[in-house]
């Protein structure tokens, strides 16, 4: 049964309260003064305290204040026993932390009813605290699992490559597990394949879909599909990953094939931001806006429309250039003045970057972070810098 502490300097009232409550089956503790009452409360943590207001040395308000300011006892239900009936006195008691009042002279049925009500509220508070602790434990476990999943996603992303073609990737996960993914590798000595995709939504489901797509592309397990033909790859992905089979998730993708011997880039996109091709210039030069190419084709995101059409286009890169692939999380950010940055703003940054510094994706990300004033973003932020000499 719940434990109740009675604090009263009148032995007769203390005895009467004790007998009435013991008859109800409660475990009763008692103290004749405030100091002893506080000590017993610290030692036993009762569910409910009945304390007289008027006591020598330490009155009921002081006891209440000491109990309620102790985190270990703050949820104990506290009833002030008083002959005072003025509203101002009761307001003062409530402001001190008292939960209820019992008026003198005591009426046994009222005493029993208020104790029952107080214990119900105390138990409800305990249940809520236990639920909150359980939820916190589950939240911590889920966060640990999501962190582990995020680490796994990052671990399967490709390492940088160098040479006449150099690819430097950067991936900044958002505060939530997201669905960005990218990959690149040589299909043969002449042809390099690279892509970047972005799954809708956040959480484990989005991450799992991005990993599933990466596994399909990395293993080239699209029967009868030539991975040298970007539009055929997108068409096959759209047939496999329809959103009604993926918990209503879809994804955008930019997929390209570069023939280093012919310096020809063949590409197709599905609802994804354009790849941006910036000619390599010296520090003293600046790339003209007309020299910067936005490369994308029309096509619905993968999984959104069953019979979506995709096309490939080609572009000959006749001089050293840098190709940037990215997800929309890198430019759909809120600025200091509460307006949103745009794709045009980000392309302007890439153009300016080409004439002010050596190729460095970290410098680009630092400038993006400076625009937002934050180091973390609402969405995943992925960037591939592909240098084509």
N, C-alpha and C positions, 0 to 999 in steps of 0.2 A: 504493500500500500504506500501511497505518497507520504512523505515526511513533512510535518508542519512544525514550525518553530514559533512559540509564544513568548513575547517579550513584554513583561508587565511588572511594575514594582509593587503591585497590590497582590499579595499571596492568595486572597480570596477569589479575585477575578481570574487569576491564573489557574487556580484549581478548578473553578467552574468551567472555564474554556477547555481545560485538559480533559475533564470527564465527558463533556458533551461531544468532543471530537473523537476521543478514544472509543466512545460508544458507536461511532460511525465506522470504526475500523482503521482510523488513521494512526500512524506512528508519530508520537508527540515528543518534541523537545521543548525545554522551557528555560528561561533566563529572567532574573529579577532586575536587571539593569541593561542599559544599552551596550556598554562595553563587553559584558559577558555574552550578550546576544550576538554581537558582531563576531566574536571569537567562535561561537558555536556555528554561526552561519558559514564561516570560513572552513571549519572542520568538517561539516556535514552536508553542505550544499542542499538545504531543504527546498522543496518545490514551492512552498508558500510560507510567508511570515505574517503573523498578526502582531502588531506592535502598538503599545499605548503611546499616544501623543505626548501627554504630560508625565514626565519622569524627571527625577533629580539628576544633576550632573550632565546627562546626555539625553535630550528629548527624542521623541519619535522621528522628527524631521531630520535630525542629525544622523540617526541610525539609517533612515531611508537613503539619505544622500551617500553615506558610506557604502551601503549595499549596492546601490544602482551605479555607482562610479567604478565598481570592481567588475571587470569584464567577466570573471568567472561566476558572478552572482547576479549580473544585470538582468537576466531573464527570470529571476525568482519573482513570483507574484507577491506584491507587498500591500497589505491591508492596514490602514491606520485606524486604531481604535480611539474614538474621541467623543467628548460631550459637546464639542463645538458644532454649531449648526449654521454659522454665518457662511454665506457664499464665498466671501473673501478668504476665509480660512481654508475652505475646500480647494479653491483655486491655488492657494499657496501650497497645499499638500500635493496637488497634482503636478504643479510646476517643479516640485522637489523630486518627483519620480514615483509617488504613490500610485498604485493601480486601482484602489478602491477604498471605501470607508465603511466602518461599522460604528453605529451610534450607540452611545450609552444612554439609558440602561440597555443592556443586551437583550435581544429577543431571540430565543434559541432557533426558531425556524428560519429567521433571516440570516443568522450566523451560518447555519448549515447550507442554505441556498447560495450565499456569497462565496463560501469556501468551495462548493462544488463548481460554481461558475469560474472561480479563479483557477482551480486545478485544471478545468477543461482548457482554459486559455494557455496555461503553462504547458500542458501536454501538446497543444497545437503548436506552440512556439518551439518546443523540443523536436516535434516531428518535422517542422519546417527547417530547423537547423540541420537535422540529420539528412533531410532531402538535399539541402544546399551543399552539405559536405560530400554527399554521394555524387551529386551533379558535378562538383568541382573535381572529384577524383576521376569521373568519367571524362570530363573536359580535358584534364591533364593527359589521360591515356590517349584520347583522340588526337590531341595536339602532338603527342609523341609519335603516334602512328602516321599523322600527316607529314611531320618532319621527316620521318623515315622514308615515306613515299616520295617526298620532294627530293631528298638526297638520292634516291634511286633514279628518279627522272634525270637529275643532273649527271649522274654517273654514266648513263647510257648515251649522253650527248657526245658528239665526236670531238676529238682534239683538233687544235689548229693544224693546218698544213702549210708548208712553205715551198718556195721554188719560183718558177716563172709564173705560176698561179699560186697565190697565197690566200688562205681563208682564215680570218680571225673571228671567232664567234664570241658573243657575250649574251648571257642570260641572267636577268634579274627577276626572280620570282616575286610575285606580289605577296601581300599579307595573307592571302589565301592560296591554297594549292590550285594551280591553274592548268591550262591546256595547251601552252605553247610547246612546240617541238620543231627540231630541224635536223638535217643530216646532209652529208655530202661524201661522195667517193667516186673513184674512177670506174666507169663501166668497161673501159678498155684503155690502152695507152693514149688514145686520142680524145676520148670523150669523158668529160667530168659531169656528173649529175649533182645537183644541189636543190634543196627545197626548204621552205619554212611554212609551217601550218599553225593555225590558231583555232582551238576548239571553243565553242560557245560555253559560257557559264564558268563556274569555278568548282573546286572540290575534287574529291577522289574520282568521281565519274568522268569528269573532263580529262583528268590526267591519264586515266586508264585508256580512254579512247585515243588520245594522242600517242600513247605507247603502242597501242594495237596497230594504228596506221603506220607508225615507224617500223614495226616488226614486219608488216606486209611489204613495205617498200624495200627494207633492208634485205629481206630474204627473196625479193623479187617473185613473190608468190601470187602473181596475177596471171593465170594461165592464158596463153595466147596473146599476151600484150607485149608490145615492144616498148621497153623503157627508154628508148631513144625518141619516142613520139610523145611529147608531153600531153597533148589532148587525149590520146588513148589511155594514158595512165589515169588522168582525171575522170574520164568516162567510166573506167573500171572501178575506181574508188567510189564513185557515186552510186554504182549498182550495188556494191557490197555494203556501204555504210549509210543506208537510208535512215533518216532520223527516227522514224517510228520504231526501229530496232535498236536504237541507241539512247533510249530514255529521252527522246526529243532533242538530242544534241546534234549539231551539225558542225562543220569546220570550214574555214577558208584556207586556201593554200596557193602558194606560188611555186611552180616547178620548172626548172630549167636544165638544159643540156648545153654544154659548151664544147665545141670542137676547137681544140687549141691549134691544130694545124691550119684550119681555114679561118680561125678567129671568128667563128660564127656562133651566136647564141640563139638557141631555139627554146621557146618558153610558152607556157600557158598558165592562166590563173583562174581561180574560182572564188570570186567575191573578196579577194585579198588586196591589200594595198599594193600599189605598183612597186616593182624593183626600180631603184633610182641609179642610173648610170652617170657618173661624173668623170669627165676627162681629167687625167693627172696633169697638174700645172705646177709651175715653180712658185716659190714663196712670193715673188714679185708680181706674179700674174694673178688673174682671177678668172674663174670659169664664167663664161657668159651664160645667161639664163637659157639661151637657145641651144647651148652645147649640152645642157643637162637633159637626159632623156628619162621619161617615165615609161616603164615597160610593163604592160599588163594587157590581158585580153578579156573580153566579156565572157561571163560565165557565172551561174548561180553557185552559192556555197555548196560544198559537197554534202549530200543527204537531204537537201531542202526540196528538190524537185526530181521525181523519178527519171524523167526523160530529158534532163538538162543537156544542152549542147555545149561542147567545148572546142576551141580552135587553138592551133599553134601558130605562132608568128616567129620570124627570124630577124636577127639584126647582126650586121657585120661590125665588129668593133675594130676600127682601123687604126687606133692609136692607144697607147697605154691609158687605162681607165680604172676606176674603182666602182664596183657594183655593190649596192647596199640592198639587202633584204631585211625586212623588219615586220614586227607585228604592230597592230594599231595602238597597243599599250604604250608605245614609245612617244606617241604624239597626242593621244587623247588624254591630256592631263590638264588639271586646273591650275591656272597661273595665280600669282600673288593678288591680282586685282579681281579674282573670282571669275574671270573669263576663261574659256577653253582655248588651248593651243590648237592649231590645225595642221593638216598634212602639208599645206603650203609653207607654213612656218618651219616645219621640220626639214623640208627640202631646201629651204633657204639656208638653214643651219648647215646642212651637208655641203651646199655649194660654197658657203663662206669658209667652212672647215678645210676644203680642198686647197685653198690659197693661203691659209694662215698657219698651217702646221703640217708636220708629217702625218701620214695615215695612222690614226690612233683611235680605235673605237672607244677607249676609256675616256678620252677627251670629249668625244661626242656625248657620252652618257653623263659626264660631269656637267656639261652645259645644259642638258635636258633636266637634270636634277636641280640646277640653279634656277631654271625657269619655274619649276613647281615649288621650290623651297623645301622639298622632301627627298629623302633617300629611298623611300618605299612608295610603291604605286598601287592604285586600285586594281590594276590588271597586270598580268605578266608582261615583261618587257624583253623582247628578243631582238638581236641585231647580228647580222652576218655581214662582214666586210670582205669582199672578194676583189683582190687586186689582180688585174689582168695586164701584164707588161707587154 
